[in-house]
Amino acid sequence: MKAIELIETRQGCAILESTPRFIVMFRGQQYGELHFNMTGYAGCYLPAPGSQPDTPAALHVGEMPISRLRKVIARLNREWAEIDKHIERRAM
């Protein structure tokens, strides 16, 4: 299971809003929402690796196109996976 996922939605969009919004999910729970703003998607802080998994610190990634944002999320998911592996090894 990925730590951070994006779910496309039209919920909460204004009538003239032509681009979809994205719900940011962290470990199955809604963490925030992304909306399109002039040059890219903005509006959410992402859970930062290295913080406590149950109460993650927020990482601001700025405004960027969705393709670049997906790459950032993929990198963060890899880092969260490494942290999870380390936690599992310590628990044994």
Biopython code that builds the backbone (N, CA, C, O; Angstrom):
import numpy as np
from Bio.PDB.StructureBuilder import StructureBuilder

atoms = [
    (1, "MET", "N", (0.838, -1.189, 0.000)),
    (1, "MET", "CA", (0.000, 0.000, 0.000)),
    (1, "MET", "C", (0.876, 1.244, 0.000)),
    (1, "MET", "O", (1.851, 1.328, 0.747)),
    (2, "LYS", "N", (0.528, 2.192, -0.829)),
    (2, "LYS", "CA", (1.276, 3.446, -0.880)),
    (2, "LYS", "C", (0.906, 4.319, 0.310)),
    (2, "LYS", "O", (-0.237, 4.315, 0.765)),
    (3, "ALA", "N", (1.869, 5.057, 0.801)),
    (3, "ALA", "CA", (1.611, 5.953, 1.929)),
    (3, "ALA", "C", (0.784, 7.151, 1.482)),
    (3, "ALA", "O", (-0.159, 7.547, 2.167)),
    (4, "ILE", "N", (1.138, 7.735, 0.322)),
    (4, "ILE", "CA", (0.449, 8.925, -0.183)),
    (4, "ILE", "C", (-0.185, 8.586, -1.521)),
    (4, "ILE", "O", (0.480, 8.052, -2.409)),
    (5, "GLU", "N", (-1.465, 8.892, -1.669)),
    (5, "GLU", "CA", (-2.172, 8.652, -2.922)),
    (5, "GLU", "C", (-2.964, 9.888, -3.309)),
    (5, "GLU", "O", (-3.396, 10.654, -2.447)),
    (6, "LEU", "N", (-3.155, 10.081, -4.617)),
    (6, "LEU", "CA", (-3.995, 11.154, -5.143)),
    (6, "LEU", "C", (-5.255, 10.545, -5.725)),
    (6, "LEU", "O", (-5.187, 9.572, -6.476)),
    (7, "ILE", "N", (-6.404, 11.109, -5.384)),
    (7, "ILE", "CA", (-7.674, 10.663, -5.936)),
    (7, "ILE", "C", (-8.319, 11.851, -6.634)),
    (7, "ILE", "O", (-8.595, 12.877, -6.012)),
    (8, "GLU", "N", (-8.557, 11.698, -7.935)),
    (8, "GLU", "CA", (-9.163, 12.775, -8.722)),
    (8, "GLU", "C", (-10.635, 12.909, -8.361)),
    (8, "GLU", "O", (-11.337, 11.909, -8.210)),
    (9, "THR", "N", (-11.100, 14.147, -8.223)),
    (9, "THR", "CA", (-12.500, 14.398, -7.877)),
    (9, "THR", "C", (-12.979, 15.704, -8.506)),
    (9, "THR", "O", (-12.190, 16.619, -8.744)),
    (10, "ARG", "N", (-14.262, 15.774, -8.765)),
    (10, "ARG", "CA", (-14.872, 17.026, -9.216)),
    (10, "ARG", "C", (-15.648, 17.666, -8.074)),
    (10, "ARG", "O", (-16.211, 18.749, -8.230)),
    (11, "GLN", "N", (-15.676, 17.003, -6.941)),
    (11, "GLN", "CA", (-16.392, 17.510, -5.779)),
    (11, "GLN", "C", (-15.726, 18.779, -5.263)),
    (11, "GLN", "O", (-14.506, 18.819, -5.102)),
    (12, "GLY", "N", (-16.508, 19.801, -5.008)),
    (12, "GLY", "CA", (-15.985, 21.059, -4.495)),
    (12, "GLY", "C", (-15.516, 22.021, -5.564)),
    (12, "GLY", "O", (-15.062, 23.119, -5.243)),
    (13, "CYS", "N", (-15.615, 21.633, -6.843)),
    (13, "CYS", "CA", (-15.180, 22.506, -7.936)),
    (13, "CYS", "C", (-16.246, 23.562, -8.230)),
    (13, "CYS", "O", (-17.443, 23.297, -8.117)),
    (14, "ALA", "N", (-15.803, 24.749, -8.602)),
    (14, "ALA", "CA", (-16.717, 25.796, -9.044)),
    (14, "ALA", "C", (-17.236, 25.445, -10.436)),
    (14, "ALA", "O", (-16.671, 24.580, -11.104)),
    (15, "ILE", "N", (-18.294, 26.098, -10.875)),
    (15, "ILE", "CA", (-18.926, 25.790, -12.161)),
    (15, "ILE", "C", (-17.946, 25.944, -13.322)),
    (15, "ILE", "O", (-17.909, 25.092, -14.210)),
    (16, "LEU", "N", (-17.165, 26.999, -13.330)),
    (16, "LEU", "CA", (-16.250, 27.260, -14.445)),
    (16, "LEU", "C", (-14.864, 26.645, -14.261)),
    (16, "LEU", "O", (-13.979, 26.863, -15.088)),
    (17, "GLU", "N", (-14.674, 25.904, -13.225)),
    (17, "GLU", "CA", (-13.384, 25.264, -12.976)),
    (17, "GLU", "C", (-13.221, 24.087, -13.939)),
    (17, "GLU", "O", (-13.941, 23.094, -13.838)),
    (18, "SER", "N", (-12.276, 24.202, -14.873)),
    (18, "SER", "CA", (-12.144, 23.191, -15.926)),
    (18, "SER", "C", (-11.210, 22.035, -15.553)),
    (18, "SER", "O", (-11.247, 20.986, -16.196)),
    (19, "THR", "N", (-10.398, 22.207, -14.552)),
    (19, "THR", "CA", (-9.471, 21.139, -14.154)),
    (19, "THR", "C", (-9.972, 20.472, -12.882)),
    (19, "THR", "O", (-10.540, 21.138, -12.017)),
    (20, "PRO", "N", (-9.770, 19.167, -12.758)),
    (20, "PRO", "CA", (-10.248, 18.472, -11.556)),
    (20, "PRO", "C", (-9.389, 18.799, -10.342)),
    (20, "PRO", "O", (-8.249, 19.243, -10.469)),
    (21, "ARG", "N", (-9.946, 18.575, -9.189)),
    (21, "ARG", "CA", (-9.199, 18.680, -7.934)),
    (21, "ARG", "C", (-8.723, 17.286, -7.557)),
    (21, "ARG", "O", (-9.205, 16.291, -8.098)),
    (22, "PHE", "N", (-7.800, 17.219, -6.652)),
    (22, "PHE", "CA", (-7.292, 15.935, -6.178)),
    (22, "PHE", "C", (-7.350, 15.902, -4.660)),
    (22, "PHE", "O", (-6.969, 16.861, -3.988)),
    (23, "ILE", "N", (-7.830, 14.791, -4.133)),
    (23, "ILE", "CA", (-7.812, 14.573, -2.688)),
    (23, "ILE", "C", (-6.506, 13.847, -2.377)),
    (23, "ILE", "O", (-6.177, 12.852, -3.023)),
    (24, "VAL", "N", (-5.771, 14.336, -1.400)),
    (24, "VAL", "CA", (-4.524, 13.699, -0.975)),
    (24, "VAL", "C", (-4.854, 12.773, 0.186)),
    (24, "VAL", "O", (-5.357, 13.207, 1.223)),
    (25, "MET", "N", (-4.562, 11.490, -0.006)),
    (25, "MET", "CA", (-4.815, 10.487, 1.025)),
    (25, "MET", "C", (-3.473, 10.068, 1.623)),
    (25, "MET", "O", (-2.504, 9.844, 0.897)),
    (26, "PHE", "N", (-3.426, 9.963, 2.949)),
    (26, "PHE", "CA", (-2.233, 9.477, 3.626)),
    (26, "PHE", "C", (-2.632, 8.277, 4.467)),
    (26, "PHE", "O", (-3.367, 8.403, 5.446)),
    (27, "ARG", "N", (-2.135, 7.109, 4.069)),
    (27, "ARG", "CA", (-2.441, 5.846, 4.738)),
    (27, "ARG", "C", (-3.944, 5.619, 4.877)),
    (27, "ARG", "O", (-4.427, 5.181, 5.922)),
    (28, "GLY", "N", (-4.682, 5.928, 3.790)),
    (28, "GLY", "CA", (-6.113, 5.659, 3.741)),
    (28, "GLY", "C", (-7.008, 6.732, 4.323)),
    (28, "GLY", "O", (-8.230, 6.588, 4.284)),
    (29, "GLN", "N", (-6.446, 7.806, 4.862)),
    (29, "GLN", "CA", (-7.254, 8.876, 5.434)),
    (29, "GLN", "C", (-6.991, 10.168, 4.675)),
    (29, "GLN", "O", (-5.871, 10.424, 4.234)),
    (30, "GLN", "N", (-8.037, 10.980, 4.527)),
    (30, "GLN", "CA", (-7.871, 12.237, 3.794)),
    (30, "GLN", "C", (-6.935, 13.154, 4.560)),
    (30, "GLN", "O", (-7.109, 13.406, 5.752)),
    (31, "TYR", "N", (-5.922, 13.652, 3.828)),
    (31, "TYR", "CA", (-4.898, 14.500, 4.436)),
    (31, "TYR", "C", (-5.033, 15.947, 3.965)),
    (31, "TYR", "O", (-4.704, 16.878, 4.699)),
    (32, "GLY", "N", (-5.523, 16.131, 2.725)),
    (32, "GLY", "CA", (-5.659, 17.467, 2.183)),
    (32, "GLY", "C", (-6.260, 17.428, 0.793)),
    (32, "GLY", "O", (-6.764, 16.399, 0.343)),
    (33, "GLU", "N", (-6.198, 18.577, 0.116)),
    (33, "GLU", "CA", (-6.771, 18.682, -1.213)),
    (33, "GLU", "C", (-5.885, 19.575, -2.085)),
    (33, "GLU", "O", (-5.322, 20.563, -1.614)),
    (34, "LEU", "N", (-5.775, 19.208, -3.361)),
    (34, "LEU", "CA", (-5.033, 20.012, -4.329)),
    (34, "LEU", "C", (-6.017, 20.673, -5.287)),
    (34, "LEU", "O", (-6.983, 20.045, -5.720)),
    (35, "HIS", "N", (-5.776, 21.930, -5.616)),
    (35, "HIS", "CA", (-6.585, 22.621, -6.622)),
    (35, "HIS", "C", (-5.657, 23.289, -7.624)),
    (35, "HIS", "O", (-4.510, 23.598, -7.301)),
    (36, "PHE", "N", (-6.149, 23.513, -8.845)),
    (36, "PHE", "CA", (-5.334, 24.113, -9.891)),
    (36, "PHE", "C", (-5.303, 25.621, -9.692)),
    (36, "PHE", "O", (-6.338, 26.244, -9.454)),
    (37, "ASN", "N", (-4.112, 26.208, -9.792)),
    (37, "ASN", "CA", (-3.930, 27.632, -9.550)),
    (37, "ASN", "C", (-2.985, 28.219, -10.591)),
    (37, "ASN", "O", (-1.769, 28.137, -10.423)),
    (38, "MET", "N", (-3.500, 28.796, -11.634)),
    (38, "MET", "CA", (-2.766, 29.502, -12.696)),
    (38, "MET", "C", (-1.682, 28.664, -13.408)),
    (38, "MET", "O", (-1.808, 28.403, -14.604)),
    (39, "THR", "N", (-0.644, 28.248, -12.711)),
    (39, "THR", "CA", (0.452, 27.540, -13.376)),
    (39, "THR", "C", (0.640, 26.106, -12.903)),
    (39, "THR", "O", (1.527, 25.409, -13.398)),
    (40, "GLY", "N", (-0.156, 25.661, -11.977)),
    (40, "GLY", "CA", (-0.001, 24.299, -11.491)),
    (40, "GLY", "C", (-0.912, 24.026, -10.316)),
    (40, "GLY", "O", (-1.750, 24.852, -9.956)),
    (41, "TYR", "N", (-0.739, 22.861, -9.724)),
    (41, "TYR", "CA", (-1.557, 22.475, -8.577)),
    (41, "TYR", "C", (-0.911, 22.958, -7.290)),
    (41, "TYR", "O", (0.307, 22.898, -7.124)),
    (42, "ALA", "N", (-1.758, 23.442, -6.376)),
    (42, "ALA", "CA", (-1.297, 23.966, -5.094)),
    (42, "ALA", "C", (-2.358, 23.665, -4.043)),
    (42, "ALA", "O", (-3.418, 23.125, -4.359)),
    (43, "GLY", "N", (-2.073, 24.010, -2.814)),
    (43, "GLY", "CA", (-3.085, 23.946, -1.778)),
    (43, "GLY", "C", (-2.905, 22.860, -0.750)),
    (43, "GLY", "O", (-3.790, 22.657, 0.081)),
    (44, "CYS", "N", (-1.790, 22.152, -0.771)),
    (44, "CYS", "CA", (-1.647, 21.062, 0.196)),
    (44, "CYS", "C", (-0.196, 20.915, 0.633)),
    (44, "CYS", "O", (0.743, 21.123, -0.136)),
    (45, "TYR", "N", (-0.062, 20.557, 1.863)),
    (45, "TYR", "CA", (1.228, 20.146, 2.392)),
    (45, "TYR", "C", (1.227, 18.627, 2.395)),
    (45, "TYR", "O", (0.218, 18.013, 2.740)),
    (46, "LEU", "N", (2.329, 18.017, 2.022)),
    (46, "LEU", "CA", (2.420, 16.553, 1.973)),
    (46, "LEU", "C", (3.087, 16.027, 3.237)),
    (46, "LEU", "O", (3.914, 16.717, 3.833)),
    (47, "PRO", "N", (2.735, 14.814, 3.652)),
    (47, "PRO", "CA", (3.364, 14.218, 4.838)),
    (47, "PRO", "C", (4.859, 14.002, 4.608)),
    (47, "PRO", "O", (5.258, 13.402, 3.610)),
    (48, "ALA", "N", (5.670, 14.484, 5.521)),
    (48, "ALA", "CA", (7.126, 14.410, 5.368)),
    (48, "ALA", "C", (7.682, 13.112, 5.935)),
    (48, "ALA", "O", (7.388, 12.761, 7.078)),
    (49, "PRO", "N", (8.487, 12.393, 5.148)),
    (49, "PRO", "CA", (9.154, 11.200, 5.675)),
    (49, "PRO", "C", (10.109, 11.579, 6.801)),
    (49, "PRO", "O", (10.676, 12.671, 6.815)),
    (50, "GLY", "N", (10.273, 10.668, 7.731)),
    (50, "GLY", "CA", (11.167, 10.925, 8.847)),
    (50, "GLY", "C", (10.445, 11.453, 10.062)),
    (50, "GLY", "O", (11.002, 11.461, 11.160)),
    (51, "SER", "N", (9.193, 11.900, 9.883)),
    (51, "SER", "CA", (8.406, 12.339, 11.025)),
    (51, "SER", "C", (7.637, 11.137, 11.571)),
    (51, "SER", "O", (7.722, 10.044, 11.011)),
    (52, "GLN", "N", (6.915, 11.321, 12.622)),
    (52, "GLN", "CA", (6.149, 10.221, 13.214)),
    (52, "GLN", "C", (5.068, 9.763, 12.242)),
    (52, "GLN", "O", (4.315, 10.604, 11.751)),
    (53, "PRO", "N", (4.957, 8.472, 11.941)),
    (53, "PRO", "CA", (3.952, 7.990, 10.994)),
    (53, "PRO", "C", (2.511, 8.272, 11.402)),
    (53, "PRO", "O", (1.650, 8.446, 10.539)),
    (54, "ASP", "N", (2.235, 8.319, 12.709)),
    (54, "ASP", "CA", (0.856, 8.577, 13.126)),
    (54, "ASP", "C", (0.501, 10.061, 13.102)),
    (54, "ASP", "O", (-0.671, 10.401, 12.941)),
    (55, "THR", "N", (1.475, 10.950, 13.256)),
    (55, "THR", "CA", (1.251, 12.397, 13.152)),
    (55, "THR", "C", (2.384, 13.002, 12.332)),
    (55, "THR", "O", (3.307, 13.583, 12.904)),
    (56, "PRO", "N", (2.336, 12.880, 10.991)),
    (56, "PRO", "CA", (3.448, 13.339, 10.168)),
    (56, "PRO", "C", (3.566, 14.854, 10.122)),
    (56, "PRO", "O", (2.569, 15.575, 10.172)),
    (57, "ALA", "N", (4.783, 15.314, 10.028)),
    (57, "ALA", "CA", (5.033, 16.735, 9.817)),
    (57, "ALA", "C", (4.679, 17.077, 8.373)),
    (57, "ALA", "O", (4.692, 16.205, 7.504)),
    (58, "ALA", "N", (4.367, 18.327, 8.121)),
    (58, "ALA", "CA", (3.959, 18.747, 6.785)),
    (58, "ALA", "C", (5.166, 19.240, 5.978)),
    (58, "ALA", "O", (6.054, 19.915, 6.499)),
    (59, "LEU", "N", (5.164, 18.886, 4.706)),
    (59, "LEU", "CA", (6.217, 19.282, 3.784)),
    (59, "LEU", "C", (5.574, 20.095, 2.660)),
    (59, "LEU", "O", (4.740, 19.572, 1.921)),
    (60, "HIS", "N", (5.951, 21.361, 2.526)),
    (60, "HIS", "CA", (5.385, 22.203, 1.471)),
    (60, "HIS", "C", (6.196, 22.011, 0.200)),
    (60, "HIS", "O", (7.408, 22.222, 0.203)),
    (61, "VAL", "N", (5.538, 21.612, -0.891)),
    (61, "VAL", "CA", (6.240, 21.359, -2.139)),
    (61, "VAL", "C", (6.004, 22.455, -3.176)),
    (61, "VAL", "O", (6.574, 22.398, -4.266)),
    (62, "GLY", "N", (5.189, 23.435, -2.864)),
    (62, "GLY", "CA", (4.964, 24.542, -3.780)),
    (62, "GLY", "C", (3.962, 24.217, -4.878)),
    (62, "GLY", "O", (3.326, 23.163, -4.876)),
    (63, "GLU", "N", (3.839, 25.146, -5.812)),
    (63, "GLU", "CA", (2.910, 25.003, -6.931)),
    (63, "GLU", "C", (3.637, 24.392, -8.112)),
    (63, "GLU", "O", (4.703, 24.871, -8.499)),
    (64, "MET", "N", (3.066, 23.324, -8.699)),
    (64, "MET", "CA", (3.724, 22.643, -9.811)),
    (64, "MET", "C", (2.706, 21.882, -10.649)),
    (64, "MET", "O", (1.590, 21.630, -10.194)),
    (65, "PRO", "N", (3.085, 21.515, -11.872)),
    (65, "PRO", "CA", (2.198, 20.687, -12.701)),
    (65, "PRO", "C", (1.956, 19.327, -12.053)),
    (65, "PRO", "O", (2.773, 18.848, -11.266)),
    (66, "ILE", "N", (0.830, 18.716, -12.390)),
    (66, "ILE", "CA", (0.455, 17.448, -11.761)),
    (66, "ILE", "C", (1.464, 16.343, -12.073)),
    (66, "ILE", "O", (1.692, 15.474, -11.231)),
    (67, "SER", "N", (2.072, 16.352, -13.257)),
    (67, "SER", "CA", (3.052, 15.312, -13.595)),
    (67, "SER", "C", (4.274, 15.395, -12.678)),
    (67, "SER", "O", (4.784, 14.371, -12.223)),
    (68, "ARG", "N", (4.733, 16.599, -12.414)),
    (68, "ARG", "CA", (5.878, 16.769, -11.518)),
    (68, "ARG", "C", (5.497, 16.434, -10.074)),
    (68, "ARG", "O", (6.295, 15.872, -9.324)),
    (69, "LEU", "N", (4.271, 16.785, -9.700)),
    (69, "LEU", "CA", (3.795, 16.483, -8.359)),
    (69, "LEU", "C", (3.699, 14.979, -8.141)),
    (69, "LEU", "O", (4.010, 14.490, -7.055)),
    (70, "ARG", "N", (3.271, 14.241, -9.160)),
    (70, "ARG", "CA", (3.210, 12.775, -9.058)),
    (70, "ARG", "C", (4.606, 12.183, -8.851)),
    (70, "ARG", "O", (4.760, 11.198, -8.128)),
    (71, "LYS", "N", (5.625, 12.779, -9.481)),
    (71, "LYS", "CA", (7.003, 12.307, -9.296)),
    (71, "LYS", "C", (7.479, 12.564, -7.866)),
    (71, "LYS", "O", (8.156, 11.726, -7.269)),
    (72, "VAL", "N", (7.121, 13.726, -7.325)),
    (72, "VAL", "CA", (7.485, 14.044, -5.939)),
    (72, "VAL", "C", (6.817, 13.060, -4.991)),
    (72, "VAL", "O", (7.447, 12.569, -4.054)),
    (73, "ILE", "N", (5.535, 12.767, -5.234)),
    (73, "ILE", "CA", (4.803, 11.827, -4.386)),
    (73, "ILE", "C", (5.401, 10.423, -4.500)),
    (73, "ILE", "O", (5.488, 9.710, -3.500)),
    (74, "ALA", "N", (5.814, 10.018, -5.704)),
    (74, "ALA", "CA", (6.446, 8.705, -5.879)),
    (74, "ALA", "C", (7.742, 8.626, -5.063)),
    (74, "ALA", "O", (8.018, 7.607, -4.431)),
    (75, "ARG", "N", (8.528, 9.694, -5.080)),
    (75, "ARG", "CA", (9.769, 9.721, -4.290)),
    (75, "ARG", "C", (9.464, 9.656, -2.800)),
    (75, "ARG", "O", (10.135, 8.938, -2.058)),
    (76, "LEU", "N", (8.446, 10.410, -2.354)),
    (76, "LEU", "CA", (8.058, 10.377, -0.947)),
    (76, "LEU", "C", (7.544, 8.997, -0.543)),
    (76, "LEU", "O", (7.812, 8.536, 0.566)),
    (77, "ASN", "N", (6.803, 8.332, -1.443)),
    (77, "ASN", "CA", (6.316, 6.974, -1.149)),
    (77, "ASN", "C", (7.468, 5.995, -0.985)),
    (77, "ASN", "O", (7.420, 5.114, -0.127)),
    (78, "ARG", "N", (8.517, 6.149, -1.815)),
    (78, "ARG", "CA", (9.694, 5.281, -1.656)),
    (78, "ARG", "C", (10.356, 5.514, -0.299)),
    (78, "ARG", "O", (10.770, 4.564, 0.367)),
    (79, "GLU", "N", (10.453, 6.781, 0.107)),
    (79, "GLU", "CA", (11.054, 7.086, 1.404)),
    (79, "GLU", "C", (10.203, 6.537, 2.549)),
    (79, "GLU", "O", (10.743, 6.001, 3.516)),
    (80, "TRP", "N", (8.869, 6.667, 2.448)),
    (80, "TRP", "CA", (7.992, 6.111, 3.483)),
    (80, "TRP", "C", (8.118, 4.600, 3.531)),
    (80, "TRP", "O", (8.085, 4.017, 4.615)),
    (81, "ALA", "N", (8.264, 3.945, 2.370)),
    (81, "ALA", "CA", (8.411, 2.482, 2.337)),
    (81, "ALA", "C", (9.686, 2.055, 3.049)),
    (81, "ALA", "O", (9.685, 1.065, 3.781)),
    (82, "GLU", "N", (10.775, 2.795, 2.841)),
    (82, "GLU", "CA", (12.031, 2.487, 3.539)),
    (82, "GLU", "C", (11.873, 2.650, 5.048)),
    (82, "GLU", "O", (12.385, 1.839, 5.820)),
    (83, "ILE", "N", (11.170, 3.687, 5.463)),
    (83, "ILE", "CA", (10.942, 3.910, 6.892)),
    (83, "ILE", "C", (10.107, 2.772, 7.476)),
    (83, "ILE", "O", (10.398, 2.276, 8.564)),
    (84, "ASP", "N", (9.066, 2.360, 6.746)),
    (84, "ASP", "CA", (8.221, 1.255, 7.215)),
    (84, "ASP", "C", (9.021, -0.037, 7.358)),
    (84, "ASP", "O", (8.839, -0.776, 8.325)),
    (85, "LYS", "N", (9.916, -0.314, 6.388)),
    (85, "LYS", "CA", (10.757, -1.513, 6.470)),
    (85, "LYS", "C", (11.650, -1.459, 7.710)),
    (85, "LYS", "O", (11.819, -2.450, 8.420)),
    (86, "HIS", "N", (12.212, -0.283, 7.949)),
    (86, "HIS", "CA", (13.089, -0.117, 9.103)),
    (86, "HIS", "C", (12.312, -0.327, 10.397)),
    (86, "HIS", "O", (12.815, -0.972, 11.317)),
    (87, "ILE", "N", (11.098, 0.203, 10.483)),
    (87, "ILE", "CA", (10.275, 0.047, 11.684)),
    (87, "ILE", "C", (9.918, -1.426, 11.893)),
    (87, "ILE", "O", (9.947, -1.918, 13.022)),
    (88, "GLU", "N", (9.579, -2.135, 10.802)),
    (88, "GLU", "CA", (9.247, -3.554, 10.901)),
    (88, "GLU", "C", (10.446, -4.377, 11.392)),
    (88, "GLU", "O", (10.293, -5.278, 12.217)),
    (89, "ARG", "N", (11.646, -4.056, 10.871)),
    (89, "ARG", "CA", (12.846, -4.785, 11.304)),
    (89, "ARG", "C", (13.127, -4.573, 12.784)),
    (89, "ARG", "O", (13.525, -5.501, 13.489)),
    (90, "ARG", "N", (12.919, -3.346, 13.251)),
    (90, "ARG", "CA", (13.171, -3.046, 14.670)),
    (90, "ARG", "C", (12.158, -3.727, 15.569)),
    (90, "ARG", "O", (12.457, -4.041, 16.721)),
    (91, "ALA", "N", (10.939, -3.960, 15.040)),
    (91, "ALA", "CA", (9.895, -4.580, 15.855)),
    (91, "ALA", "C", (10.129, -6.075, 16.039)),
    (91, "ALA", "O", (9.580, -6.677, 16.963)),
    (92, "MET", "N", (10.932, -6.676, 15.177)),
    (92, "MET", "CA", (11.168, -8.131, 15.267)),
    (92, "MET", "C", (12.101, -8.482, 16.386)),
    (92, "MET", "O", (12.401, -9.657, 16.595)),
]
sb = StructureBuilder()
sb.init_structure("model")
sb.init_model(0)
sb.init_chain("A")
sb.init_seg("    ")
for serial, (resi, resn, name, xyz) in enumerate(atoms, 1):
    if name == "N":
        sb.init_residue(resn, " ", resi, " ")
    sb.init_atom(name, np.array(xyz, "f"), 0.0, 1.0, " ", f" {name:<3s}", serial, name[0])
structure = sb.get_structure()
